[in-house]
């Protein structure tokens, strides 16, 4: 969840390190720090708070040196304090380390190190690493071997970057947490994610588990834990640096909501030809023999998985969606070679989803991933990868990636139905795909005409916010509630429309606006459920096309263009995203940095 940056090359490192940290702040913003090799020791600057505060601290005393490491933290062990901020140093300050992940055996290592005379100053698991490194430096034949001995002792997940006083190099290792090498002409970078150094280079090397690297001014050496040389491919990222900026918007979230037409156009491009779904790397017959499908995901990706599950079931394919954290260790029902497991993960690095993917493969299932990031762990670990092509998403609250995931899974459902003997593609496939072609323009219409700002202000100060929908819109309602609570900190819940009367109706008051989503399927039932809440005093906000019957009943409404029922929910989703954004804006919330959350959840 934390963000790592490291840099070595000509010129001072500090500016590029701090910029890299700012580009990674979506991964954590509890505290931040840097360590610079300055020729006369290692200078460490760290503190709790955001990176802007760290930047203000070092303005008057800018550290010099062309090699350094940096870190922005999302707390796991210990609260966000100056002492718990990274980098952590060893007993004599000879070693400085930044780390993303969790060291599972840190208590055991800490006890042993204390017996050797080491003293600790933080509550973190990370602090054992620099002390362990320093301990092995006393006896190892080389610094590299001391680092390798250190890494061998660690259990858990980690991406580590380390400096040693007097040695002009960066030592790095990866196990279970993302780490990427960036290659420029005269400098090298390490980072948890590409946006950290995208301003400088688009040439990358993805570390694999067990990789160890030594970065020096004249090159990079990669080995495994045994010291054998390994070679990893150099890949080129197709994102522009501008894609990772705010582009004139107040927040990344608002920018990414407005990027959805382009993101969806990229998702769809080349995947529908002559009225048929054409998915790269999945030719006819690819899915023959599949008996059932398990979708595993977390958070927003789980709601996209619910969307996909509904369409698979409608096609006659036995499919279930599971929260990845619940799937690991307790897969319900048999998993065989005829089970297809679809791991849905924006980053491709979500620890719970990777665990579910690994377990399913160990039990013989075939596994594919639906992800946004080429070269990610999920993309490399799964048997196949289907990319959503949404471009970089920096806002912690996922927006454009949800809609792109839902569309990708919808296309995959059609493709699966063509290969599975007992399944059937939708009878109105032609109409469905023609409407999909218009979806980016429909989203543009919503963005241009939305009344979400006024609706958000109208219901500001309400006690709770309910979102209801039926069928596909049930997934959208749950996603809408998640988005609202993530960035407003107000209580919000999403329900299947018919479930209101089975308990949640007890919570309805005049201070509980109910956002009701309509897509043309069983709308009369959803309208009846909304009216049941309205009869208890709840104001109803209908999200539907402008000629819908709900508009005559609702207290307020947000309109969406006419489209196929499968895509209608994604237009309603844009309206709900905007309501959430403007409600959070009115409340003065830190929209791109919601408390206690981070973008990529790389710990279990």
Secondary structure, 3 states (H helix, E strand, C coil): CCEEEEEEECCCCHHHHHHHHHHCHHHCCCEEEEEEECCCCEEEEEEECCHHHHHHHHHHHCCCCCEEEEEEECCCCCCCCCCCCCCEECCCCCEEEEEEEEECCHHHHHHHHHHCCCCCCCCCCCHHHHHHHHHHHCCCCCHHHHHHHHHHHCCEEEEEEEEECCEEEEEEEEEECCCEEEECCCEEEEECCHHHCCCCCCEEEECCCCCEEEEECCEEEEECCCCCECCCCCEECCCCHHHHCCCCCCCHHHHHHHCHHHHHHHHHCCCEECCEECCCCCCCCCCCCCCEEEEEECHHHHHHHHHHHHHHHHCCCEEEEEEHHHHCCCCCCCCCCCEEEEEEECCCCCHHHHHHHHHHHHCCCEEEEEECCCCCHHHHHCCEEEECCCCCCCCCCCCHHHHHHHHHHHHHHHHHHHHCCCCCCCCCHHHHHHHHHHHHHHHHHHHHHCCHHHHHHHCCCCCEEEEEECCHHHHHHHHHHHHHHHHHCCCEEEEEHHHHHHCHHHHCCCCEEEEEECCCCCHHHHHHHHHHHHCCCCCEEEEECCCCHHHHCCCEEEECCCCCHHHHHHHHHHHHHHHHHHHHHHCCCCHHHCCCCCCCCCCC
